[in-house]
Each structure stands twice: as C-alpha cells, then as structure tokens.
Amino acid sequence: MNFAPMLRAAFLLTAAVCASAAYADGVCAKGYRDTTAAERQTMLTVMETAKAALPDAPTGWVIGGYEELSPVGNICKDGENTPWSYGFSRTFNRTDDQAARDEAMAEAGAKIRAAQAARQPRLDALMARSQALGAELGTAAQKGDQARVDAINREMEKISKQYEAIAAEGNDPAVLESMAKAMSQDRTMSIDIRVNPGAISNADMKKSQAPAEAHSAYRWTTSADGVSEGHALLLFGSWQPRAQGGVVSQRRGTHSSSAAHAVAVTVAADPARLDSLLTSIDFGEIAATVAR
C-alpha cells in the first residue's frame, strides 16, 4: 500500500483550518442555510478554472482517483461572512515501470524468506524448550516448589529475549529499504487545490522562488524508510504571516464568501520530478481565480 497520499492528506488536514468548518463542528447559534445557486456556481467556476490549469498525466502515468467538484451546499450563518473553504485534488499514478518494481519486490521477498528459513531451526528449538518449561512450571507450582518456579521463569525470560534477537536478525535495513522504494518511491504525484483554506503551518516548509503570478512559495522534502518526496506550496491571493508561524488566508475586499479570496496549491512528487510537474501547471489561470 502506498501511504504517500494519506500522508499528504494528513498534512492538509492539520495545516488548513477553515473558519466555516469550525462553526460546523461547534454550536451554530444562528442556524444553517443552503447556499444559493449563484454561490454554488461561483465556487464551481473557481474550481473548473483551477482544474483546467492542471496538466494531463505525463507519459507512463495515469490520472487516478476521482476529481468530483463539490461546492459547499450549506453554511452556518454564524460564519457565512468568513470566506468558505473548498477544493479538489488530482493524483497521478505511475504505470510504466511496474515490471521492474515487481522484480525488485520479488528479489527482496526472496531474501527475506531465505533469512527466515535460515533462522527458523533456532526459533523452533527455543519454542520447543519454552513449551517444555511451561509444562515443568505447572508441575513445580502444584508441588509448591517456589525455587524451581523462579528458576523456570528466569530461563523463560532469557529464552524470550533470545527469540526476539533471532527474529530480528532477518530485518536487514537494506532489504527493507529496497522494498519500501519499490512500493512507494516515485509511484505517485499529486496536486491539491484549496480555496480559502485559513491557516497553513508546517515546520519544514521554507521560502522558495515563486512564479510571477503567486503571492509566495515554499518547499520541503520528507523522507521515511528510505522513501523521499518533494513538496511545494504556492499561494495566490490574499495572505498574511501568522505570529505562531505559517500563513493565513485573508478576505479580499467585498467579494462574496463563495469567491476565491486565496488559493493554496500543494504539489507532491519525487524530488527529481517535482520541478517538471510544477512547470506543467498553468499558474496564470489559477491566479486569475483570485483576480476577479
């Protein structure tokens, strides 16, 4: 299973805090109302414009998942004057190297199975000894032989530690890393569009060169189990720095809450592929959503 999309979703969930969502999670004193057809069309137009700015899948990749555009259907009137948060994402899945990845997985799996087979006799011997001691323990307990009970418990504890040590021998970090890379490295790319997201904060993000149309841009790289992924965050529209760190989207003039006041574009890909994915996005079209 590829956990990268889930990791990105977790970042977005913790980083983007929508004020209107906060009202939805708490008490809504003024009650809810359905959004109007005009408000929903405004949101839909923003998302359609942003979607048209995204690239098709490059050669050897396919667009995966669903890209349903869902305008906000109802809003708590307590927060209806706060810009509403909405958006969508596009995911790309790699298909051109499946045979090579399958071969790498098979080789790694064979090494793991061979290591398991080599240590299995020792594990079996320890298990057999542990079972024999278990029977002796019951007999000693029935006889009230506390000294023997204590001795057996000490030996069983020693066997348990030996078993754990032997079981861990096969966890070759290089083999595990090769499996992780075969499963996840350069397997997916994603572009996430969030309109009026609220606050965004990530301790790893660092300022980077922004496209001419953008307010600002940030980059960072994550790595886990030998698998690395590059990330870029590009901000359009009205933003302000936060005292606690990060940035927060702002209201843009007197435009309706359904309009795009600020847009955050989060792009994730293999570090070597991130720049080419970024250059394939029409940022001018995305910037146009916050210029109307």
C-alpha positions in Angstrom: 0.0 0.0 0.0 1.2 3.5 -0.9 0.9 5.7 2.2 2.1 8.9 0.4 -1.4 10.2 -0.5 -2.6 9.6 3.1 0.4 11.4 4.4 -0.3 14.4 2.3 -4.0 14.3 3.3 -2.9 14.3 6.9 -0.7 17.4 6.4 -3.5 19.2 4.7 -6.0 18.3 7.4 -3.8 19.6 10.1 -2.4 22.6 8.2 -5.6 24.1 6.7 -8.1 25.3 9.2 -11.3 26.6 7.8 -13.3 29.0 9.9 -16.6 27.9 8.5 -15.7 24.3 9.3 -15.0 25.3 12.9 -18.6 26.6 13.1 -19.9 23.4 11.6 -18.0 21.3 14.3 -19.3 23.5 17.2 -22.6 25.2 18.1 -24.3 27.0 15.3 -26.3 29.7 17.1 -27.8 31.3 14.0 -28.6 28.0 12.3 -27.7 26.8 8.8 -28.8 27.8 5.4 -28.4 26.3 2.0 -26.1 28.1 -0.3 -27.7 29.7 -3.3 -27.4 28.6 -6.9 -25.3 31.7 -7.7 -23.0 31.0 -4.8 -22.5 27.3 -5.8 -21.9 28.4 -9.4 -19.2 30.9 -8.2 -17.4 28.1 -6.3 -17.8 25.7 -9.3 -16.4 28.2 -11.7 -13.4 28.8 -9.5 -12.7 25.0 -9.3 -13.3 24.5 -13.0 -10.8 27.2 -13.8 -8.2 25.7 -11.5 -8.9 22.2 -12.8 -8.3 23.4 -16.4 -4.9 24.7 -15.3 -3.7 21.3 -14.3 -1.7 19.0 -16.6 -2.8 15.7 -18.1 -0.9 12.7 -17.0 2.7 12.6 -18.4 3.8 9.6 -20.5 3.9 6.5 -18.3 1.4 7.8 -15.8 -2.4 7.8 -15.4 -4.7 10.1 -13.5 -6.1 8.2 -10.6 -9.0 8.6 -8.2 -11.9 10.9 -8.5 -11.9 14.7 -9.2 -15.5 15.5 -8.3 -16.0 19.2 -7.9 -18.3 19.8 -4.9 -19.3 23.3 -4.0 -20.3 24.0 -0.4 -24.0 23.0 0.0 -24.9 24.6 3.3 -23.3 27.0 5.7 -23.6 28.0 9.3 -24.9 31.6 9.3 -22.5 32.3 12.3 -19.6 32.2 9.8 -21.2 33.0 6.5 -19.2 36.2 6.2 -15.9 34.2 6.5 -14.6 33.0 3.1 -15.7 29.4 2.6 -13.2 26.6 2.1 -13.5 24.2 -0.8 -11.3 22.5 -3.3 -10.2 19.3 -5.0 -7.1 17.3 -5.9 -5.6 15.4 -8.8 -3.4 12.3 -8.3 -1.1 10.7 -10.8 -0.1 7.0 -10.6 2.9 5.6 -12.4 2.4 2.6 -14.7 5.5 2.4 -17.0 7.8 0.6 -14.6 5.6 -2.0 -12.9 7.5 -5.0 -14.2 10.8 -3.6 -12.8 9.1 -2.9 -9.4 7.6 -6.3 -9.3 11.0 -7.9 -9.9 12.6 -5.7 -7.2 9.8 -6.8 -4.8 10.3 -10.4 -5.7 14.1 -10.3 -5.1 13.6 -8.6 -1.7 10.9 -11.0 -0.8 13.2 -13.9 -1.6 16.0 -12.5 0.6 13.5 -12.1 3.5 12.2 -15.7 3.1 15.8 -17.1 2.9 16.7 -15.3 6.1 13.6 -16.6 7.8 14.3 -20.1 6.7 17.9 -19.9 8.0 16.9 -18.8 11.5 13.8 -20.9 11.7 15.5 -24.0 13.3 16.9 -22.0 16.1 13.5 -20.4 16.7 11.8 -23.8 16.7 14.3 -25.1 19.2 13.7 -22.2 21.5 9.9 -22.6 21.1 10.1 -26.3 22.0 12.2 -25.5 25.1 9.8 -22.8 26.1 6.9 -25.3 25.8 8.7 -27.9 27.9 9.5 -25.3 30.6 5.8 -24.4 30.6 4.9 -27.9 31.5 7.6 -28.0 34.2 6.3 -24.7 35.6 2.9 -26.2 36.1 4.3 -29.2 37.9 6.6 -27.1 40.1 3.7 -24.8 41.0 1.5 -27.7 42.0 4.3 -29.0 44.3 4.8 -25.6 45.8 8.4 -25.6 44.7 8.9 -21.9 44.6 12.6 -22.1 43.9 12.0 -24.1 40.8 9.2 -21.8 39.7 11.5 -18.8 40.0 14.3 -20.6 38.1 11.9 -21.6 35.3 10.6 -18.1 35.0 14.2 -16.7 34.7 15.0 -19.2 32.0 11.8 -18.5 30.1 12.6 -14.8 30.2 16.0 -15.5 28.8 14.5 -17.6 26.0 12.1 -14.9 25.2 14.9 -12.4 24.7 16.9 -14.9 22.6 13.8 -15.5 20.4 13.3 -11.8 19.8 17.0 -11.3 19.0 17.0 -14.1 16.4 13.7 -13.0 14.9 15.2 -9.5 14.4 18.3 -10.9 12.6 16.4 -11.1 9.3 15.4 -7.4 9.3 18.2 -6.3 7.0 17.7 -2.5 6.7 18.9 -2.5 3.1 16.4 -5.2 2.1 13.6 -3.4 3.9 14.6 -0.1 2.2 14.6 -1.7 -1.2 11.1 -3.0 -0.6 9.9 0.4 0.5 11.4 2.1 -2.5 9.8 -0.5 -4.9 6.5 0.1 -3.2 6.5 3.9 -2.9 9.4 5.8 -4.4 8.2 7.8 -7.4 4.9 6.0 -7.6 2.5 8.9 -7.2 2.3 12.6 -7.7 -0.5 14.9 -6.6 -1.7 18.5 -6.9 -4.1 19.7 -4.3 -6.1 22.9 -4.7 -7.6 24.5 -1.6 -9.6 27.7 -1.9 -9.8 30.0 1.3 -8.0 27.3 3.4 -7.4 29.5 6.5 -4.2 28.9 8.4 -1.3 26.8 7.0 1.6 25.9 9.1 4.4 23.4 8.6 7.7 23.5 10.5 9.6 22.1 7.4 8.4 24.5 4.8 11.0 27.0 3.6 10.5 30.1 1.4 11.4 29.4 -2.3 11.2 31.2 -5.6 7.6 31.9 -6.5 6.1 32.2 -10.0 5.3 35.7 -11.1 1.6 35.3 -10.5 1.9 33.9 -7.0 1.9 35.6 -3.6 4.7 33.4 -2.3 6.0 29.8 -2.4 7.5 27.2 -0.1 9.3 23.9 -0.4 10.3 21.0 1.8 11.2 17.3 1.5 10.0 14.4 3.6 11.7 11.0 4.0 10.7 7.8 5.7 12.1 4.3 5.3 14.4 5.4 2.5 11.5 6.9 0.5 11.7 10.6 -0.2 9.1 13.0 -1.5 9.4 16.6 -2.5 6.7 19.2 -1.7 5.9 22.6 -2.9 3.3 25.1 -1.6 2.3 28.0 -3.8 0.0 30.7 -2.5 -2.2 33.0 -4.6 -4.4 35.9 -3.5 -4.5 37.5 -0.1 -2.3 36.1 2.7 -0.7 37.3 5.9 2.0 35.8 8.1 0.9 34.3 11.4 2.6 35.1 14.7 2.5 31.4 15.6 4.3 30.6 12.3 3.0 29.9 8.8 0.4 32.0 6.9 -3.3 32.6 7.0 -5.6 33.4 4.1 -7.4 36.8 4.2 -10.7 38.2 2.9 -10.3 40.0 -0.4 -12.2 43.2 -0.5 -16.0 43.0 -0.6 -16.2 39.8 -2.7 -18.7 37.2 -1.6 -17.7 34.4 0.8 -18.1 31.9 -2.0 -15.5 33.7 -4.2 -11.8 32.8 -4.2 -10.0 35.2 -1.8 -6.9 33.0 -1.5 -5.8 29.8 -3.1 -3.2 27.3 -1.9 -1.7 24.8 -4.3 0.2 21.9 -2.7 2.3 19.7 -5.1 3.9 16.5 -4.1 6.2 14.3 -6.2 9.6 12.5 -6.2 12.2 15.2 -5.6 13.7 14.7 -9.1 10.3 15.1 -10.7 8.9 18.0 -8.7 10.2 20.8 -10.9 8.8 19.3 -14.2 5.4 18.8 -12.5 5.4 22.4 -11.3 6.2 23.8 -14.8 3.3 21.8 -16.3 0.8 23.8 -14.2 -0.8 27.0 -15.7 -0.4 29.2 -12.6 -1.7 32.2 -14.6 -5.1 30.5 -14.7 -5.0 29.8 -11.0 -4.0 33.3 -10.3 -7.0 34.5 -12.3 -9.4 32.9 -9.9 -8.4 35.5 -7.2 -8.2 38.4 -9.6 -11.9 38.6 -10.5 
